[in-house]
């Protein structure tokens, strides 16, 4: 019964993987259209005349929409032959006993490829983009020109965060999809950078000074939530990235010794 359930889950994950890979261009088009309309509605629904919103607001909303699309297209170009890229010279994942195999032997292994549970990680990285953008739009309304220093600092930090890490998570998504050997350590580096960015954001806003208490409390809740989400992701997926046979066969070209 367990074997039958496992085969069924593997089949479904493989089907989902093929759908993601073959329809990625369509997904990106839907993202541009949907996210663009939501940003336009966010600006239009702001109390007061739309011209009161600073030019930086329009630019930041455009970056939030365009950056994940552009980074995905670049990653597809960078990693077009990702599976054939060389293995890193130094192994960081040393837990367990493993035996290196040739690229040909790895591709012949039944666990080769980003399938199974790994598809859940890929979907999670992709869904991180609209979730992060939605949180940004909810927390950062269009800002008027000539606002206080703390508001400018908050706007810059929050925009930089969502633009940078939405792009990086999509790059990691493509790296996983194209079986790039550096994918596991790339994702680990993004996690660490994400945690550091939450602290940097808090420090930038505090240094700007005169932050109203309600804004400070709301910012604390947002940053605390972001940190918890990253820590949960690390706790769930880091052991898998280190110990999974599929990950080691696909990205490190090694099998259990």
Secondary structure, DSSP 8 states (H G I E B T S, - for coil): -HHHHHHHHHHHHHHHHHHHHHTHHHHHHHHHHHHHHHHHHHHHTSSS-GGGB-HHHHHHHHHHHHHHHHHHHHHHHHTTTGGGS---SS-----S-EEE--HHHHHHSTT-SS-TTHHHHHHHHHHHHHHHHHHHHHH----BTT--HHHHHHHHHHHHHHHHHHHHHHHHHHHHHTT-TTHHHHHHHHHHHHHHHHHHHHHHHHHH----HHHHHHHHHHHHHHHHHHHHHHHHHHHHHHH-HHHHHHHS-EEE-
